[in-house]
Amino acid sequence: MMVMALDKCLGCHTCSITCKQAWTNRDGAEYMWFNNVETKPGTGYPRRWEDQERWQGGWTLDGKGHLALRAGGRLKKLATIFGNLDMPLIDDYYEPWTYDYANLITAPSGPSSPVITPRSSLTGKPMDLKWGPNWEDNLAGTLTPADPALSGLENEILLRYEQIFMFYLPRICNHCVNPSCVASCPSGALYKREEDGVVLVDQDKCRGWRFCVSGCPYKKVYFNHLSGKAEKCIFCYPVTENGRPTVCSETCVGRIRAIGVVLYDLDAVTAAAQTTRATDLVEAQRELLLDPHDARVAAAAEQAGLPYGWIEAARRSPVYALAKELRVALPLHPEYRTLPMVWYVPPLSPVLDTLRAAGYDAQDPDEVFPTVGDLRVPQRYVANVLAAGDPAPVEESLRRLLAMRIVKRRQQLGETAPAAAASEAGMSLEQVERLFRLLALAPYDERYVIPKARREDAGARQTQHGDGVVDAQGRKR
């Protein structure tokens, strides 16, 4: 599981480039970006990926309150298996291009300098550049009508220069607990690994039906037109199996990412995803995360065959701390009911100086906290992205982040840390210190708590035996 602190993202795209070089720098994958960074508000990549009325991704609840794929079940898939209309076209991603660099070298002498023209990487023909994965970088919401997350906020957000806001949103596959891409595949090619929860594609089973592409609400499954297979982020599992972070995390300039183990009750997944009110899904997903410090949880994990090292890693997990204990991280679009395992610490505007300029005492929590709803980045917009439209979890997170800033600012000035600011946000001073360490000071081994895979169990992790599943030691699981 991963957490990203959005306040620290520089929008430099280093993570995207290094991921591209590692995994999709080859024919047929030119348009794929397993990791991309979007400017919000903005259309996103592919265009309007958040518009599930159009793309029909993720889950919904049927008339009986049971989970159902938004794109339809087996009968609809059978009827549309040769004509899936709920899938982005190449123009929704972008037609990848290269440049005619040879012209710079081979052009004859002339009165003007030679130029290079863009050529399609798919057809080789000259093309006009009209769209790309980073086309909206730093536009700060000037194309807001195309952003589905702004639905209902058009009258609240006026496109005047002094009110423009933006933040960066890095995205990878969320490796969801309840992945709709896995349920959408007629071939059973997509699966969630038992040992670490990474969602992968079995290339031998994939038949190129592409229902996984339309079924994923985050549009993080791609189709390679040359191999005829689906491809996606694999959470760099060849690296993480050795206790190292993913490529995007390792190369992140802003150090915005944290990786750690979380424990959850598999039997409670369906109930959490079927939570009736979408606004309750954030809390339902938090409740799904089990406390690794609880002796009963640890005993149950050991009985299920989880290595002790993984339990210890779960106890030191920065992800569990930020998402569950400190309650500052939120899942991306929980209303899709996939229970994503990549969480985000919402952006906090540079508020203290702004408040002082407006006549408030930036050190007084009685004046700072009531203004949380008036920050430059609208709370309702962040809620539409990270909390299914419910501003309460966003406000709680922002209040805790504000409390941390107030306390640390007082300490920096040599004053006594105001316990009132922490308690007003529902935290202790010890929790404030821990939050500050995780977001600002944590060294490498505290940001990335990744246990190594147990190679002695490889190939014998589980075998089918009778009517159950047993592990390598013959214990029924």
HELIX and SHEET records of a PDB file:
HELIX    1   1 LEU A    6  LYS A    8  5                                   3    
HELIX    2   2 THR A   14  TRP A   23  1                                  10    
HELIX    3   3 GLN A   52  TRP A   55  1                                   4    
HELIX    4   4 ARG A   74  ALA A   79  1                                   6    
HELIX    5   5 ILE A   90  TYR A   93  1                                   4    
HELIX    6   6 ALA A  102  THR A  106  1                                   5    
HELIX    7   7 THR A  144  ALA A  146  5                                   3    
HELIX    8   8 PRO A  148  LEU A  150  5                                   3    
HELIX    9   9 TYR A  161  GLN A  163  5                                   3    
HELIX   10  10 SER A  180  SER A  184  1                                   5    
HELIX   11  11 PHE A  211  GLY A  215  1                                   5    
HELIX   12  12 TYR A  237  THR A  240  1                                   4    
HELIX   13  13 VAL A  247  GLU A  250  1                                   4    
HELIX   14  14 LEU A  266  ALA A  268  5                                   3    
HELIX   15  15 VAL A  269  ALA A  273  1                                   5    
HELIX   16  16 ALA A  278  ASP A  280  5                                   3    
HELIX   17  17 LEU A  281  LEU A  288  1                                   8    
HELIX   18  18 ALA A  295  GLN A  303  1                                   9    
HELIX   19  19 TYR A  308  ARG A  315  1                                   8    
HELIX   20  20 PRO A  318  TYR A  320  1                                   3    
HELIX   21  21 ALA A  321  GLU A  325  3                                   5    
HELIX   22  22 PRO A  334  TYR A  336  5                                   3    
HELIX   23  23 VAL A  351  ALA A  357  1                                   7    
HELIX   24  24 PRO A  365  VAL A  368  1                                   4    
HELIX   25  25 PHE A  369  ASP A  374  5                                   6    
HELIX   26  26 GLN A  379  LEU A  386  1                                   8    
HELIX   27  27 PRO A  391  GLN A  412  1                                  22    
HELIX   28  28 ALA A  419  GLU A  424  1                                   6    
HELIX   29  29 LEU A  429  PHE A  436  1                                   8    
HELIX   30  30 ARG A  437  LEU A  441  3                                   5    
HELIX   31  31 TYR A  444  ARG A  447  1                                   4    
HELIX   32  32 ARG A  455  ASP A  457  5                                   3    
SHEET    1   A 4 ARG A 257  ILE A 259  0                                        
SHEET    2   A 4 MET A   2  ALA A   5 -1                                        
SHEET    3   A 4 VAL A 342  VAL A 345  1                                        
SHEET    4   A 4 LEU A 330  PRO A 331 -1                                        
SHEET    1   B 2 ASN A  36  LYS A  40  0                                        
SHEET    2   B 2 PHE A 167  ARG A 171 -1                                        
SHEET    1   C 2 TRP A  59  LEU A  61  0                                        
SHEET    2   C 2 LEU A  67  LEU A  69 -1                                        
SHEET    1   D 2 TRP A  97  TYR A  99  0                                        
SHEET    2   D 2 PRO A 118  SER A 120 -1                                        
SHEET    1   E 2 LEU A 190  LYS A 192  0                                        
SHEET    2   E 2 VAL A 199  VAL A 201 -1                                        
SHEET    1   F 2 VAL A 221  ASN A 224  0                                        
SHEET    2   F 2 LYS A 229  LYS A 232 -1                                        
SHEET    1   G 2 LEU A 263  TYR A 264  0                                        
SHEET    2   G 2 LEU A 289  LEU A 290 -1                                        
SHEET    1   H 2 GLN A 462  HIS A 465  0                                        
SHEET    2   H 2 GLY A 468  ASP A 471 -1                                        
END                                                                             
